[in-house]
Amino acid sequence: MRIRKMIIGFVLVLTALSMDLTASPPGAAAPATPGGQPDRATAPDRSTPRAAAEVTTFRGWAFDTCLTQSTDTMRRWRDSKYRAVGVYYGGRGRACKRQPHLNHAWMRAVKEMGWRVLPVYVGSQPPCVIAKNKKHVRIGKHPWEQGKKEGSDAVRAAKAIGVRQHSPLYLDMEAYTYRKKGCAATTLSFVRSWDREVRRLGYVPGFYSSADSGVRHMEAARRAGVRDLPSVMWFARWHTKPDLYREPALASDAWRPARRIHQYAGNKKEKHGGRTLVIDRNLMHAPVARVG
């Protein structure tokens, strides 16, 4: 009996290792990873699926901030617990459009320092987006065509800064009233088309939104069997402890393994290496950019 259990366990491990992170989210996956318990932040994750598309994943702490920081600041922030950073590299909806530090040379430099990068694309926003400063970039009357066009743009912009294929590109959708049927349908069409185009071009589509709007919307679509959904879920739920697998908006077996990021705090001042930044804090177990 003991040998039989060992054989079954071995088969389950092989099954987990063969999963494709570039595909739409599965309904079930490997055994749970304890929430809020990251691996050593200094080491890349070696236990997650890599076979299908050479996707590189990382498990640990990440921060994101609107303006990409200088290489000197990034070097100083090696004093922190963070080892991954979100960068807003493209999209007509991003707040910090001018990013003087962000280029191919910067990506290579921070890679050499040991940083992992989460590329964030802030494209068109839902028609019912809540933030006033995003209403001028709402999705138009042809969401599928627009999603495809912006998916292509997301890949083009990623390549321009040295982000290689099999890297994640995270689509940022700010909070919206997803229970409005017309808005939900338009937004889902845009997201699915964006995802499909990003996948077609060899990248991994991720999705960022508030847990109680965009994330609940994607989870409802997943439960309904909708195709072309994001492969990775980056959910914002502030004022809580960092935890990847106890998010109430997501089923416990959805978007795992190595498919989740929890943004658990925002607009926080931190000082490391003599430099103070206003950041959002994240716990992650998810794909990161492959920099060439």
Backbone as CSV, one residue per row, in Angstrom:
resi,resn,N_x,N_y,N_z,CA_x,CA_y,CA_z,C_x,C_y,C_z
1,MET,0.832,-1.211,0.000,0.000,0.000,0.000,0.867,1.262,0.000
2,ARG,1.921,1.242,0.797,2.800,2.408,0.872,3.480,2.664,-0.468
3,ILE,3.932,1.567,-1.132,4.569,1.720,-2.439,3.575,2.276,-3.453
4,ARG,2.341,1.786,-3.367,1.297,2.273,-4.283,1.071,3.766,-4.110
5,LYS,1.026,4.233,-2.860,0.833,5.665,-2.595,2.001,6.478,-3.146
6,MET,3.214,5.942,-3.019,4.383,6.641,-3.531,4.312,6.772,-5.047
7,ILE,3.854,5.699,-5.711,3.722,5.738,-7.168,2.686,6.766,-7.594
8,ILE,1.548,6.774,-6.889,0.495,7.752,-7.202,1.011,9.176,-7.007
9,GLY,1.748,9.389,-5.919,2.309,10.714,-5.661,3.268,11.134,-6.746
10,PHE,4.091,10.195,-7.223,5.042,10.492,-8.287,4.323,10.894,-9.564
11,VAL,3.238,10.188,-9.886,2.450,10.514,-11.080,1.853,11.910,-10.972
12,LEU,1.357,12.249,-9.781,0.781,13.587,-9.588,1.822,14.670,-9.781
13,VAL,3.029,14.442,-9.308,4.104,15.425,-9.492,4.395,15.610,-10.969
14,LEU,4.498,14.492,-11.714,4.754,14.592,-13.146,3.641,15.345,-13.861
15,THR,2.401,15.130,-13.431,1.273,15.837,-14.031,1.386,17.330,-13.797
16,ALA,1.725,17.724,-12.575,1.864,19.150,-12.256,2.967,19.780,-13.073
17,LEU,4.084,19.074,-13.243,5.212,19.630,-13.969,4.925,19.810,-15.453
18,SER,3.933,19.103,-15.967,3.638,19.187,-17.393,2.603,20.254,-17.720
19,MET,2.073,20.947,-16.727,1.041,21.937,-16.975,1.594,23.136,-17.718
20,ASP,0.777,23.718,-18.571,1.203,24.818,-19.433,0.692,26.142,-18.879
21,LEU,1.605,27.003,-18.426,1.206,28.294,-17.880,0.731,29.250,-18.956
22,THR,0.968,28.933,-20.222,0.506,29.819,-21.277,-0.965,29.601,-21.607
23,ALA,-1.557,28.529,-21.085,-2.935,28.193,-21.421,-3.921,28.942,-20.531
24,SER,-5.201,28.832,-20.872,-6.246,29.403,-20.026,-6.219,28.737,-18.659
25,PRO,-6.757,29.391,-17.633,-6.658,28.864,-16.272,-7.396,27.557,-16.094
26,PRO,-6.784,26.598,-15.401,-7.463,25.335,-15.138,-8.451,25.479,-14.004
27,GLY,-9.351,24.544,-13.898,-10.288,24.553,-12.789,-9.703,23.923,-11.552
28,ALA,-8.695,23.110,-11.709,-8.057,22.454,-10.578,-6.597,22.244,-10.897
29,ALA,-5.795,22.119,-9.847,-4.371,21.958,-10.070,-3.738,21.234,-8.917
30,ALA,-2.430,21.444,-8.754,-1.651,20.708,-7.771,-2.025,21.072,-6.343
31,PRO,-1.548,20.306,-5.344,-1.866,20.595,-3.955,-1.509,22.015,-3.558
32,ALA,-2.188,22.498,-2.522,-2.051,23.896,-2.117,-0.664,24.209,-1.604
33,THR,-0.251,25.453,-1.914,0.932,26.021,-1.298,0.455,26.857,-0.132
34,PRO,1.026,26.738,1.060,0.536,27.495,2.206,0.515,28.985,1.910
35,GLY,-0.629,29.630,2.117,-0.762,31.042,1.830,0.130,31.883,2.724
36,GLY,0.702,32.942,2.117,1.505,33.888,2.879,2.854,33.361,3.309
37,GLN,3.306,32.243,2.748,4.591,31.682,3.130,5.481,31.594,1.897
38,PRO,6.123,32.696,1.499,6.924,32.676,0.281,8.199,31.875,0.455
39,ASP,8.709,31.357,-0.680,10.028,30.762,-0.672,11.051,31.843,-0.380
40,ARG,12.299,31.446,-0.250,13.339,32.443,-0.042,13.289,33.458,-1.169
41,ALA,13.169,34.713,-0.838,12.976,35.750,-1.849,14.195,35.917,-2.738
42,THR,15.319,35.373,-2.354,16.525,35.543,-3.141,16.691,34.472,-4.198
43,ALA,15.807,33.474,-4.224,15.987,32.354,-5.137,14.833,32.232,-6.104
44,PRO,15.104,31.943,-7.389,14.012,31.701,-8.339,13.313,30.403,-8.004
45,ASP,12.050,30.323,-8.382,11.281,29.118,-8.099,11.687,28.009,-9.055
46,ARG,11.966,26.816,-8.516,12.394,25.690,-9.335,11.348,24.593,-9.397
47,SER,10.208,24.797,-8.732,9.264,23.699,-8.591,8.050,23.811,-9.492
48,THR,7.977,24.844,-10.328,6.761,25.096,-11.080,6.876,24.630,-12.525
49,PRO,5.750,24.547,-13.234,5.757,24.035,-14.598,6.620,24.863,-15.534
50,ARG,7.456,24.184,-16.337,8.324,24.871,-17.282,8.318,24.178,-18.644
51,ALA,7.741,22.975,-18.716,7.946,22.146,-19.890,7.386,22.771,-21.161
52,ALA,6.175,23.311,-21.113,5.490,23.671,-22.340,6.071,24.898,-23.020
53,ALA,6.481,25.915,-22.278,6.862,27.158,-22.938,8.022,27.875,-22.258
54,GLU,8.753,27.195,-21.434,9.926,27.794,-20.790,9.557,29.061,-20.020
55,VAL,8.435,29.038,-19.357,8.007,30.180,-18.557,8.815,30.210,-17.265
56,THR,9.337,31.385,-16.919,10.100,31.561,-15.682,9.174,32.106,-14.610
57,THR,9.117,31.460,-13.466,8.260,31.922,-12.379,9.091,32.301,-11.161
58,PHE,8.473,33.083,-10.284,9.134,33.521,-9.054,8.122,33.518,-7.923
59,ARG,8.575,33.130,-6.756,7.734,33.137,-5.574,8.411,33.970,-4.505
60,GLY,7.746,35.040,-4.073,8.329,35.926,-3.074,7.621,37.268,-3.060
61,TRP,8.366,38.308,-2.672,7.788,39.633,-2.488,8.103,40.531,-3.677
62,ALA,7.117,41.348,-4.066,7.269,42.269,-5.187,6.683,43.619,-4.818
63,PHE,7.182,44.660,-5.469,6.566,45.977,-5.316,6.336,46.563,-6.697
64,ASP,5.394,47.479,-6.777,5.211,48.225,-8.019,4.997,49.683,-7.673
65,THR,5.458,50.539,-8.556,5.321,51.977,-8.391,5.155,52.593,-9.770
66,CYS,4.441,53.703,-9.845,4.042,54.272,-11.129,5.238,54.566,-12.029
67,LEU,6.270,55.178,-11.473,7.430,55.590,-12.258,8.569,54.595,-12.080
68,THR,9.062,54.059,-13.172,10.212,53.159,-13.113,11.411,53.905,-12.553
69,GLN,12.049,53.320,-11.551,13.139,53.982,-10.846,14.480,53.794,-11.555
70,SER,15.431,54.643,-11.208,16.760,54.560,-11.802,17.458,53.274,-11.366
71,THR,18.471,52.881,-12.105,19.228,51.695,-11.727,19.914,51.893,-10.381
72,ASP,20.293,53.127,-10.060,20.915,53.382,-8.760,19.927,53.110,-7.629
73,THR,18.690,53.580,-7.790,17.672,53.315,-6.776,17.384,51.817,-6.682
74,MET,17.317,51.142,-7.806,17.067,49.704,-7.788,18.198,48.965,-7.082
75,ARG,19.395,49.427,-7.264,20.531,48.821,-6.568,20.417,49.046,-5.054
76,ARG,20.037,50.231,-4.661,19.884,50.536,-3.239,18.751,49.713,-2.613
77,TRP,17.701,49.481,-3.402,16.551,48.748,-2.870,16.796,47.242,-2.778
78,ARG,17.955,46.818,-3.141,18.329,45.434,-2.861,18.431,45.198,-1.355
79,ASP,18.451,46.291,-0.584,18.446,46.163,0.878,17.084,45.719,1.408
80,SER,16.057,45.778,0.572,14.701,45.438,0.992,14.461,43.932,0.861
81,LYS,13.269,43.511,1.270,12.876,42.098,1.101,12.410,41.806,-0.317
82,TYR,12.146,42.854,-1.104,11.585,42.679,-2.438,12.638,42.188,-3.427
83,ARG,12.200,41.317,-4.316,13.087,40.831,-5.362,12.411,40.828,-6.733
84,ALA,11.210,41.380,-6.803,10.520,41.541,-8.083,9.877,42.920,-8.112
85,VAL,9.761,43.479,-9.316,9.226,44.834,-9.450,8.281,44.907,-10.641
86,GLY,7.144,45.567,-10.442,6.210,45.810,-11.527,6.560,47.094,-12.250
87,VAL,6.582,47.050,-13.590,6.878,48.246,-14.380,5.743,48.493,-15.370
88,TYR,5.317,49.744,-15.452,4.227,50.134,-16.344,4.839,50.530,-17.683
89,TYR,4.910,49.565,-18.577,5.729,49.730,-19.775,4.946,50.201,-20.996
90,GLY,3.612,50.163,-20.960,2.870,50.543,-22.154,1.382,50.678,-21.914
91,GLY,0.671,51.089,-22.981,-0.781,51.227,-22.926,-1.222,52.667,-22.851
92,ARG,-2.319,52.971,-23.509,-2.786,54.353,-23.572,-3.393,54.833,-22.259
93,GLY,-3.643,53.912,-21.319,-4.247,54.294,-20.058,-3.289,54.450,-18.898
94,ARG,-1.998,54.226,-19.105,-1.080,54.288,-17.966,-0.900,55.725,-17.491
95,ALA,-0.756,55.886,-16.196,-0.646,57.215,-15.595,0.711,57.853,-15.872
96,CYS,1.784,57.106,-15.680,3.136,57.635,-15.904,3.575,57.279,-17.315
97,LYS,3.143,58.083,-18.259,3.458,57.782,-19.657,4.935,57.997,-19.964
98,ARG,5.532,58.977,-19.319,6.950,59.242,-19.548,7.762,58.407,-18.566
99,GLN,8.524,57.475,-19.095,9.338,56.574,-18.280,10.794,56.695,-18.755
100,PRO,11.499,57.737,-18.312,12.845,58.005,-18.847,13.875,56.912,-18.568
101,HIS,13.642,56.113,-17.524,14.623,55.075,-17.186,14.357,53.744,-17.876
102,LEU,13.113,53.535,-18.325,12.712,52.215,-18.784,13.089,51.987,-20.245
103,ASN,14.087,51.142,-20.456,14.506,50.738,-21.798,15.198,49.384,-21.701
104,HIS,15.717,48.923,-22.819,16.357,47.607,-22.839,17.564,47.552,-21.906
105,ALA,18.341,48.627,-21.876,19.529,48.666,-21.011,19.135,48.570,-19.538
106,TRP,18.047,49.252,-19.157,17.575,49.185,-17.767,17.144,47.771,-17.422
107,MET,16.430,47.132,-18.311,15.970,45.764,-18.060,17.145,44.823,-17.846
108,ARG,18.167,44.947,-18.658,19.346,44.102,-18.504,20.071,44.396,-17.199
109,ALA,20.149,45.680,-16.851,20.864,46.064,-15.632,20.191,45.514,-14.384
110,VAL,18.857,45.631,-14.296,18.177,45.139,-13.096,18.170,43.615,-13.064
111,LYS,18.167,42.993,-14.230,18.282,41.533,-14.276,19.608,41.095,-13.665
112,GLU,20.675,41.794,-14.017,21.995,41.473,-13.468,22.038,41.666,-11.959
113,MET,21.242,42.589,-11.445,21.172,42.800,-9.990,20.381,41.705,-9.283
114,GLY,19.653,40.903,-10.043,18.848,39.846,-9.446,17.372,40.164,-9.356
115,TRP,16.932,41.281,-9.953,15.519,41.626,-9.937,14.750,40.822,-10.979
116,ARG,13.497,40.462,-10.649,12.554,39.935,-11.625,11.571,41.045,-11.967
117,VAL,11.095,41.051,-13.196,10.247,42.153,-13.666,8.864,41.641,-14.040
118,LEU,7.834,42.399,-13.617,6.442,42.144,-13.972,5.995,43.258,-14.924
119,PRO,5.925,43.000,-16.225,5.536,44.050,-17.178,4.022,44.287,-17.131
120,VAL,3.631,45.543,-16.889,2.211,45.891,-16.757,1.797,46.803,-17.910
121,TYR,0.728,46.420,-18.584,0.194,47.180,-19.717,-1.169,47.745,-19.322
122,VAL,-1.277,49.069,-19.331,-2.537,49.732,-18.949,-3.213,50.235,-20.222
123,GLY,-4.047,49.394,-20.783,-4.704,49.755,-22.031,-6.055,50.393,-21.804
124,SER,-6.958,50.205,-22.763,-8.306,50.753,-22.655,-9.019,50.146,-21.454
125,GLN,-9.896,50.934,-20.859,-10.563,50.551,-19.624,-12.054,50.280,-19.855
126,PRO,-12.694,49.565,-18.938,-14.117,49.247,-19.101,-14.982,50.503,-19.254
127,PRO,-16.076,50.412,-19.987,-16.981,51.562,-20.114,-17.500,52.044,-18.765
128,CYS,-17.587,51.127,-17.779,-18.088,51.486,-16.451,-16.957,51.592,-15.429
129,VAL,-15.752,51.952,-15.896,-14.631,52.120,-14.986,-14.976,53.184,-13.952
130,ILE,-14.548,52.971,-12.733,-14.929,53.871,-11.633,-14.022,55.099,-11.549
131,ALA,-12.725,54.913,-11.727,-11.775,56.018,-11.583,-12.007,57.093,-12.645
132,LYS,-12.135,58.324,-12.206,-12.389,59.423,-13.125,-11.239,59.627,-14.102
133,ASN,-10.008,59.377,-13.638,-8.849,59.610,-14.505,-8.642,58.516,-15.550
134,LYS,-9.573,57.542,-15.609,-9.503,56.499,-16.638,-10.673,56.551,-17.612
135,LYS,-11.617,57.434,-17.361,-12.810,57.472,-18.200,-12.529,57.935,-19.629
136,HIS,-11.419,58.624,-19.837,-11.095,59.110,-21.172,-10.461,58.028,-22.052
137,VAL,-10.202,56.848,-21.482,-9.585,55.771,-22.266,-10.467,54.512,-22.231
138,ARG,-11.770,54.707,-22.267,-12.685,53.565,-22.196,-12.722,52.780,-23.521
139,ILE,-13.047,51.504,-23.394,-13.181,50.626,-24.558,-14.297,51.154,-25.460
140,GLY,-14.075,51.085,-26.768,-15.040,51.621,-27.722,-16.110,50.630,-28.144
141,LYS,-16.691,50.859,-29.322,-17.828,50.072,-29.788,-17.427,48.722,-30.384
142,HIS,-16.158,48.512,-30.606,-15.690,47.267,-31.212,-14.628,46.644,-30.316
143,PRO,-15.055,46.088,-29.175,-14.093,45.622,-28.174,-13.199,44.491,-28.654
144,TRP,-13.716,43.570,-29.476,-12.873,42.456,-29.924,-11.738,42.955,-30.807
145,GLU,-12.055,43.811,-31.759,-11.035,44.370,-32.641,-10.035,45.216,-31.848
146,GLN,-10.564,45.988,-30.899,-9.706,46.847,-30.091,-8.779,46.018,-29.202
147,GLY,-9.313,44.942,-28.628,-8.493,44.079,-27.796,-7.362,43.450,-28.583
148,LYS,-7.657,43.002,-29.787,-6.619,42.419,-30.643,-5.540,43.445,-30.964
149,LYS,-5.957,44.635,-31.321,-5.010,45.698,-31.667,-4.115,46.040,-30.483
150,GLU,-4.708,46.144,-29.296,-3.913,46.513,-28.123,-3.065,45.341,-27.624
151,GLY,-3.522,44.108,-27.859,-2.688,42.959,-27.543,-1.423,42.956,-28.379
152,SER,-1.583,43.282,-29.657,-0.430,43.379,-30.553,0.503,44.504,-30.102
153,ASP,-0.080,45.625,-29.689,0.728,46.743,-29.210,1.477,46.380,-27.924
154,ALA,0.815,45.616,-27.051,1.456,45.198,-25.801,2.698,44.363,-26.077
155,VAL,2.611,43.473,-27.055,3.763,42.640,-27.414,4.855,43.486,-28.063
156,ARG,4.472,44.376,-28.965,5.454,45.240,-29.622,6.236,46.061,-28.599
157,ALA,5.514,46.668,-27.659,6.165,47.496,-26.642,7.052,46.660,-25.718
158,ALA,6.622,45.439,-25.438,7.426,44.554,-24.587,8.731,44.179,-25.279
159,LYS,8.642,43.843,-26.552,9.854,43.494,-27.308,10.835,44.656,-27.346
160,ALA,10.299,45.876,-27.406,11.156,47.059,-27.510,12.045,47.255,-26.284
161,ILE,11.628,46.707,-25.126,12.458,46.833,-23.927,13.120,45.505,-23.553
162,GLY,13.143,44.579,-24.491,13.885,43.348,-24.278,13.145,42.227,-23.597
163,VAL,11.812,42.310,-23.527,11.024,41.232,-22.923,10.786,40.159,-23.984
164,ARG,11.268,38.968,-23.726,11.235,37.887,-24.703,9.929,37.101,-24.644
165,GLN,9.723,36.269,-25.647,8.561,35.387,-25.670,8.562,34.479,-24.441
166,HIS,7.375,33.973,-24.103,7.134,33.143,-22.922,7.206,33.965,-21.635
167,SER,7.141,35.292,-21.783,7.065,36.193,-20.625,5.616,36.585,-20.391
168,PRO,5.266,36.931,-19.150,3.909,37.423,-18.893,3.784,38.899,-19.247
169,LEU,2.622,39.278,-19.729,2.260,40.683,-19.902,0.958,40.861,-19.127
170,TYR,0.970,41.755,-18.138,-0.171,41.893,-17.237,-1.054,43.064,-17.671
171,LEU,-2.290,42.756,-18.052,-3.260,43.776,-18.462,-3.903,44.382,-17.220
172,ASP,-3.759,45.678,-17.058,-4.282,46.398,-15.890,-5.680,46.917,-16.205
173,MET,-6.685,46.383,-15.486,-8.061,46.859,-15.583,-8.468,47.413,-14.225
174,GLU,-8.599,48.708,-14.136,-8.972,49.324,-12.864,-10.420,48.962,-12.510
175,ALA,-10.779,49.186,-11.254,-12.076,48.748,-10.732,-13.238,49.261,-11.595
176,TYR,-14.212,48.383,-11.807,-15.379,48.737,-12.608,-16.610,48.014,-12.069
177,THR,-17.777,48.508,-12.423,-19.039,47.925,-11.941,-19.433,46.776,-12.866
178,TYR,-18.799,45.644,-12.633,-18.916,44.507,-13.548,-20.315,43.900,-13.567
179,ARG,-21.181,44.247,-12.609,-22.537,43.701,-12.607,-23.436,44.365,-13.663
180,LYS,-22.971,45.437,-14.278,-23.693,46.023,-15.400,-23.441,45.152,-16.622
181,LYS,-24.477,44.513,-17.121,-24.319,43.473,-18.135,-23.644,43.968,-19.410
182,GLY,-24.055,45.133,-19.885,-23.465,45.648,-21.113,-21.985,45.934,-20.959
183,CYS,-21.642,46.552,-19.851,-20.239,46.859,-19.572,-19.433,45.581,-19.411
184,ALA,-20.000,44.608,-18.691,-19.309,43.341,-18.467,-19.041,42.627,-19.792
185,ALA,-20.019,42.624,-20.686,-19.867,41.944,-21.970,-18.789,42.615,-22.819
186,THR,-18.796,43.941,-22.838,-17.788,44.683,-23.602,-16.392,44.429,-23.051
187,THR,-16.278,44.493,-21.738,-14.970,44.301,-21.104,-14.441,42.893,-21.321
188,LEU,-15.309,41.898,-21.159,-14.886,40.513,-21.335,-14.456,40.257,-22.776
189,SER,-15.155,40.812,-23.722,-14.780,40.657,-25.119,-13.393,41.245,-25.376
190,PHE,-13.144,42.432,-24.844,-11.838,43.073,-24.996,-10.735,42.233,-24.369
191,VAL,-10.961,41.783,-23.132,-9.946,41.004,-22.415,-9.644,39.700,-23.139
192,ARG,-10.670,38.993,-23.582,-10.470,37.715,-24.272,-9.680,37.909,-25.569
193,SER,-10.021,38.955,-26.315,-9.314,39.205,-27.562,-7.854,39.586,-27.292
194,TRP,-7.636,40.414,-26.278,-6.266,40.795,-25.878,-5.481,39.552,-25.492
195,ASP,-6.092,38.705,-24.683,-5.439,37.463,-24.255,-5.068,36.591,-25.453
196,ARG,-6.018,36.430,-26.357,-5.797,35.543,-27.505,-4.640,36.045,-28.368
197,GLU,-4.593,37.355,-28.591,-3.533,37.910,-29.421,-2.173,37.801,-28.734
198,VAL,-2.139,38.074,-27.445,-0.881,37.961,-26.694,-0.387,36.515,-26.732
199,ARG,-1.284,35.560,-26.540,-0.901,34.142,-26.629,-0.401,33.783,-28.026
200,ARG,-1.127,34.249,-29.028,-0.760,33.929,-30.416,0.655,34.385,-30.725
201,LEU,1.055,35.483,-30.135,2.376,36.051,-30.384,3.447,35.499,-29.442
202,GLY,3.069,34.522,-28.623,4.071,33.802,-27.845,4.298,34.289,-26.435
203,TYR,3.372,35.097,-25.897,3.518,35.624,-24.542,2.404,35.071,-23.635
204,VAL,2.516,35.319,-22.350,1.568,34.801,-21.361,0.669,35.946,-20.888
205,PRO,-0.632,35.896,-21.155,-1.515,36.984,-20.735,-1.873,36.902,-19.250
206,GLY,-1.574,37.957,-18.539,-1.971,38.080,-17.141,-3.019,39.161,-16.997
207,PHE,-3.608,39.252,-15.827,-4.707,40.201,-15.606,-4.600,40.771,-14.203
208,TYR,-4.634,42.108,-14.113,-4.648,42.791,-12.813,-5.956,43.542,-12.664
209,SER,-6.582,43.423,-11.499,-7.763,44.225,-11.184,-8.066,44.112,-9.694
210,SER,-9.059,44.860,-9.255,-9.495,44.749,-7.865,-10.192,43.409,-7.673
211,ALA,-10.020,42.835,-6.500,-10.586,41.514,-6.238,-12.099,41.495,-6.376
212,ASP,-12.750,42.585,-5.996,-14.207,42.601,-5.980,-14.838,43.167,-7.250
213,SER,-14.035,43.392,-8.284,-14.644,43.788,-9.560,-14.097,42.920,-10.686
214,GLY,-12.970,43.294,-11.267,-12.447,42.550,-12.397,-12.142,41.094,-12.098
215,VAL,-11.635,40.831,-10.905,-11.267,39.458,-10.557,-12.514,38.592,-10.389
216,ARG,-13.525,39.127,-9.716,-14.791,38.382,-9.613,-15.402,38.147,-10.999
217,HIS,-15.264,39.128,-11.860,-15.790,38.998,-13.215,-15.097,37.855,-13.959
218,MET,-13.763,37.806,-13.901,-13.019,36.741,-14.574,-13.321,35.375,-13.969
219,GLU,-13.507,35.334,-12.656,-13.830,34.067,-12.006,-15.202,33.571,-12.444
220,ALA,-16.168,34.485,-12.563,-17.494,34.089,-13.034,-17.423,33.552,-14.462
221,ALA,-16.592,34.183,-15.289,-16.417,33.717,-16.662,-15.758,32.336,-16.689
222,ARG,-14.786,32.135,-15.830,-14.113,30.832,-15.760,-15.103,29.735,-15.375
223,ARG,-15.926,30.027,-14.363,-16.922,29.044,-13.920,-17.921,28.730,-15.029
224,ALA,-18.174,29.714,-15.882,-19.121,29.526,-16.982,-18.490,28.818,-18.181
225,GLY,-17.196,28.534,-18.084,-16.516,27.816,-19.158,-16.067,28.684,-20.312
226,VAL,-15.950,29.992,-20.092,-15.506,30.910,-21.145,-14.041,30.644,-21.488
227,ARG,-13.713,30.694,-22.775,-12.341,30.475,-23.222,-11.585,31.794,-23.337
228,ASP,-10.277,31.690,-23.585,-9.414,32.856,-23.811,-9.345,33.783,-22.600
229,LEU,-9.365,33.207,-21.414,-9.221,34.009,-20.204,-7.738,34.163,-19.851
230,PRO,-7.411,35.104,-18.965,-6.010,35.286,-18.564,-5.422,34.024,-17.942
231,SER,-4.129,33.847,-18.124,-3.433,32.700,-17.531,-3.010,32.955,-16.102
232,VAL,-2.853,34.225,-15.732,-2.357,34.588,-14.401,-3.258,35.665,-13.812
233,MET,-3.548,35.571,-12.504,-4.455,36.507,-11.854,-3.699,37.308,-10.789
234,TRP,-3.708,38.633,-10.967,-3.071,39.568,-10.028,-4.210,40.349,-9.385
235,PHE,-4.550,40.000,-8.162,-5.725,40.588,-7.525,-5.332,41.589,-6.438
236,ALA,-6.023,42.711,-6.440,-5.786,43.758,-5.446,-6.834,43.651,-4.345
237,ARG,-6.396,43.302,-3.158,-7.235,43.378,-1.963,-6.361,43.919,-0.853
238,TRP,-6.564,45.205,-0.569,-5.729,45.899,0.406,-6.261,45.680,1.823
239,HIS,-5.450,46.101,2.776,-5.803,46.059,4.205,-6.037,44.629,4.693
240,THR,-5.345,43.690,4.085,-5.404,42.299,4.528,-3.983,41.746,4.600
241,LYS,-3.849,40.611,5.232,-2.552,39.951,5.256,-2.275,39.349,3.878
242,PRO,-1.013,39.343,3.473,-0.689,38.755,2.175,-0.993,37.261,2.152
243,ASP,-1.769,36.847,1.176,-2.167,35.438,1.084,-2.589,35.141,-0.346
244,LEU,-2.006,34.133,-0.941,-2.278,33.816,-2.329,-3.515,32.957,-2.538
245,TYR,-3.830,32.089,-1.588,-4.813,31.052,-1.854,-6.044,31.085,-0.953
246,ARG,-6.276,32.207,-0.297,-7.496,32.347,0.493,-8.323,33.543,0.039
247,GLU,-8.119,33.946,-1.175,-8.877,35.066,-1.725,-10.321,34.648,-1.980
248,PRO,-11.302,35.315,-1.312,-12.703,34.903,-1.431,-13.299,35.077,-2.821
249,ALA,-12.714,35.940,-3.648,-13.261,36.139,-4.988,-12.904,35.013,-5.941
250,LEU,-11.954,34.164,-5.555,-11.489,33.094,-6.433,-11.751,31.721,-5.809
251,ALA,-12.147,30.778,-6.617,-12.261,29.401,-6.151,-10.874,28.904,-5.756
252,SER,-10.825,28.043,-4.761,-9.529,27.596,-4.247,-8.723,26.836,-5.284
253,ASP,-9.386,26.257,-6.284,-8.670,25.476,-7.288,-8.427,26.235,-8.579
254,ALA,-8.715,27.534,-8.603,-8.565,28.329,-9.818,-7.233,29.080,-9.824
255,TRP,-6.683,29.261,-10.997,-5.438,30.005,-11.190,-4.336,29.532,-10.242
256,ARG,-3.999,28.267,-10.394,-2.903,27.703,-9.642,-2.448,26.417,-10.331
257,PRO,-1.194,26.022,-10.128,-0.163,26.652,-9.318,0.573,27.739,-10.103
258,ALA,1.310,28.556,-9.396,2.182,29.580,-9.981,1.438,30.530,-10.906
259,ARG,0.215,30.920,-10.520,-0.610,31.795,-11.358,-1.225,32.949,-10.575
260,ARG,-0.722,33.270,-9.390,-1.387,34.300,-8.586,-0.401,35.326,-8.016
261,ILE,-0.912,36.567,-7.943,-0.218,37.656,-7.258,-1.256,38.377,-6.402
262,HIS,-0.922,38.626,-5.150,-1.815,39.368,-4.259,-1.200,40.726,-3.960
263,GLN,-1.836,41.778,-4.437,-1.456,43.138,-4.040,-2.234,43.446,-2.759
264,TYR,-1.524,43.424,-1.645,-2.201,43.483,-0.356,-2.122,44.849,0.328
265,ALA,-1.388,45.788,-0.237,-1.314,47.142,0.326,-0.917,48.104,-0.773
266,GLY,-1.391,49.342,-0.667,-1.082,50.325,-1.702,-0.754,51.694,-1.145
267,ASN,0.005,52.445,-1.945,0.386,53.818,-1.597,1.097,53.889,-0.248
268,LYS,2.067,53.004,-0.063,2.825,52.930,1.181,4.242,53.480,0.969
269,LYS,4.701,54.296,1.919,6.067,54.812,1.853,7.027,53.810,2.478
270,GLU,8.095,53.531,1.763,9.149,52.686,2.308,10.500,53.279,1.937
271,LYS,11.448,53.108,2.824,12.797,53.624,2.588,13.799,52.491,2.709
272,HIS,14.595,52.328,1.666,15.645,51.320,1.673,16.873,51.893,0.974
273,GLY,18.024,51.644,1.529,19.253,52.140,0.927,19.292,53.640,0.792
274,GLY,18.566,54.331,1.676,18.555,55.794,1.637,17.577,56.395,0.651
275,ARG,16.776,55.589,-0.015,15.805,56.090,-0.990,14.389,55.745,-0.556
276,THR,13.504,56.758,-0.573,12.103,56.568,-0.189,11.222,56.529,-1.433
277,LEU,10.362,55.524,-1.502,9.421,55.389,-2.607,8.019,55.171,-2.061
278,VAL,7.022,55.554,-2.856,5.629,55.222,-2.568,5.276,54.027,-3.438
279,ILE,4.941,52.919,-2.813,4.788,51.669,-3.547,3.492,50.949,-3.194
280,ASP,3.157,49.969,-4.031,2.166,48.952,-3.695,2.931,47.679,-3.368
281,ARG,2.431,46.921,-2.398,3.115,45.711,-1.937,2.406,44.461,-2.449
282,ASN,3.192,43.475,-2.838,2.637,42.261,-3.414,3.347,41.008,-2.911
283,LEU,2.565,39.941,-2.773,3.101,38.595,-2.594,2.766,37.842,-3.874
284,MET,3.727,37.113,-4.415,3.486,36.497,-5.717,4.021,35.086,-5.800
285,HIS,3.412,34.309,-6.648,3.918,33.032,-7.136,3.406,32.944,-8.549
286,ALA,4.197,33.463,-9.488,3.689,33.708,-10.837,4.837,33.920,-11.816
287,PRO,4.520,33.953,-13.111,5.551,34.187,-14.130,6.149,35.591,-14.059
288,VAL,7.394,35.685,-14.438,8.115,36.964,-14.555,8.758,37.044,-15.934
289,ALA,9.186,38.245,-16.298,9.717,38.474,-17.648,11.011,37.725,-17.873
290,ARG,11.172,37.252,-19.092,12.434,36.699,-19.571,13.095,37.795,-20.373
291,VAL,14.214,38.282,-19.909,14.868,39.449,-20.506,16.036,39.010,-21.376
292,GLY,16.055,39.494,-22.614,17.109,39.129,-23.541,18.128,40.227,-23.746
